[in-house]
Amino acid sequence: MEKRKVVIVGASHGGHEAAFEILNNYENVDVTLLEQSDYVSFMSCGMKLYLEGKTTGADDVRNFRPEDLKNRGGHMLNNTQATDINTYKKTVSVKDLKTGETRELPYDKLIISSGVNPASLDLPGIDLKNVFLMRGYDWAQKINDAQHDDSIKNVAIIGAGNGIAAAEVMRKAGKNVTLIDAGKKPLENYLNDIYTDEFEKILTENNINLAMETKVEGFTGSDKVEAVKTNNGEIKTDLVIIAVGVTPNTAWLDGTVDLYDNGYIKTDEYFRTNVPDIYAIGDAIFPFSIPANRRVPIPSAIAARHEAQYVVEHLFETTPSRPFAGIVGAQVLEAFGLHAVTTGINLKNAKRVGINAKEVIFKDSLRPDYIPAKENPEIYISLVYNADTHQVLGGSTLSTYDITGQANVLSLAIRNRLTLEDLAETDFFFSPTFDRQWNIINLVAQKALSYDKIV
Ligand SMILES: Cc1cc2nc3c(=O)[nH]c(=O)nc-3n(C[C@H](O)[C@H](O)[C@H](O)COP(=O)(O)OP(=O)(O)OC[C@H]3O[C@@H](n4cnc5c(N)ncnc54)[C@H](O)[C@@H]3O)c2cc1C
């Protein structure tokens, strides 16, 4: 029997999961994974730890090595770009970026996980040297070289969302760092005002210069960048790192599969595109969000993996036996030891999609009052909920202590459409070694419901 041919575009989280799931679960399938980069499967999620020297090395910050796929019986083609699809002949046109050679690869099933590119700024001076972006192996290498370059003393980072990671790395490397953003507070698109105040405090305490409500107008310099021009004047700098969001990597699909106006790939609840036997997953699509009850962008490595796993499970069914359940969407934001985990949707986004939503925020110490302060950190926990139905739509934790596990409980609650009452009344374990009599998840839900508890 001839092998069924599956071609996968993009060897990051979605492509990696899809390739290995197929090889682990099916016989008689020929898997080819295409990747335009030379380096295969760099994990941008590990970039900060790599830059801080907390990994075993750049060559290890990846999901897999090309030979791992080969050893499992798959074909890894790096430096190979998918440039077009012939949907009638069922072939993908590919270009070898080293030799310039082109050829057609036949497929029975095609899975696209081509992800996103870091967005740049179309402003005067953008082509000056030392204006960097922040995603993938090549940029990670440039940022790493720059942090060890003593001639670079001043660093301007544009984007106080994911840019806070670069700010921390550069500050720890001894640079004078300015974080620029048009918004009022760092991380304001992700977190509530109380949390953003805490981040503002810790960034300031660690000598990051915050240039908020500042709009970048361009870059000046003769060869290398020397200053960022803004509506509030010039900021002298030797290096700029732009972290202002992403754009879908889908220009090569124009005219083949249907895209939204902003370039994201349209899929149905089975991740099928409008073209038979072509599927799309990962950051390049809008997956179904359980709490928003609609499709929204959810840039997340783990979302890409769940989507890949689902697609592979149903890849050879004529009609998939079940639709994909949806994504909750969770992420960690951290700076100088302070970390927030946010899951589901935040209040702003819940309101934006028309939900009558409210947020409750609870602050306390983690353990009973008789535990000394140094082992009894301050914690925050919040819930976003539907004020009419009490369904939990989102939540977040904030502390210098690891309370990420509690946020994972909130993700489970959101996925299962639990209510405030469910969270208020669940009995969690209690031990003063770890928490207090009422678990903080009980307490925040009880606060929303105005229960009168002795805490
Ligand atoms: C600095 C940083 C930190 C992050 N931290 C986290 C984290 O802690 N947790 C988390 O869940 N998420 C994190 N993310 C997000 C996460 O990396 C993405 O959600 C995830 O990588 C998406 O996977 P993907 O498969 O959709 O595509 P991408 O990771 O965007 O990769 C797409 C791949 O496809 C290749 N490609 C594109 N077009 C073609 C083509 N035409 N031909 C061949 N190859 C092509 C690209 O070169 C790339 O390798 C982080 C992202 C960044 C930038």
The ligand as a Gaussian input file, in Angstrom:
#p B3LYP/6-31G(d) Opt

LIG

0 1
 C        9.927000      35.964000      23.141000
 C        8.733000      35.029000      23.118000
 C        8.392000      34.325000      24.259000
 C        7.286000      33.460000      24.252000
 N        6.976000      32.782000      25.400000
 C        5.944000      31.918000      25.399000
 C        5.654000      31.143000      26.563000
 O        6.341000      31.222000      27.584000
 N        4.596000      30.300000      26.515000
 C        3.820000      30.158000      25.391000
 O        2.860000      29.356000      25.407000
 N        4.076000      30.876000      24.274000
 C        5.116000      31.736000      24.253000
 N        5.394000      32.443000      23.113000
 C        4.524000      32.281000      21.936000
 C        4.893000      30.997000      21.182000
 O        6.260000      31.033000      20.840000
 C        4.020000      30.865000      19.944000
 O        2.675000      30.898000      20.336000
 C        4.288000      29.560000      19.206000
 O        5.632000      29.476000      18.832000
 C        3.401000      29.435000      17.977000
 O        3.761000      28.300000      17.251000
 P        3.407000      28.153000      15.719000
 O        3.689000      26.726000      15.367000
 O        2.045000      28.671000      15.449000
 O        4.356000      29.125000      14.896000
 P        5.681000      29.973000      15.086000
 O        6.363000      29.697000      16.372000
 O        5.382000      31.371000      14.731000
 O        6.627000      29.354000      13.972000
 C        6.306000      29.271000      12.615000
 C        7.443000      28.571000      11.907000
 O        7.108000      28.431000      10.543000
 C        8.211000      28.775000       9.728000
 N        7.650000      29.224000       8.454000
 C        6.809000      30.270000       8.249000
 N        6.461000      30.367000       6.962000
 C        7.097000      29.357000       6.322000
 C        7.137000      28.942000       4.969000
 N        6.449000      29.575000       4.014000
 N        7.892000      27.853000       4.654000
 C        8.597000      27.199000       5.612000
 N        8.605000      27.566000       6.910000
 C        7.850000      28.626000       7.255000
 C        8.899000      29.891000      10.512000
 O       10.247000      30.038000      10.138000
 C        8.746000      29.371000      11.947000
 O        9.789000      28.530000      12.337000
 C        6.504000      33.309000      23.075000
 C        6.846000      34.011000      21.910000
 C        7.952000      34.861000      21.932000
 C        8.312000      35.617000      20.680000

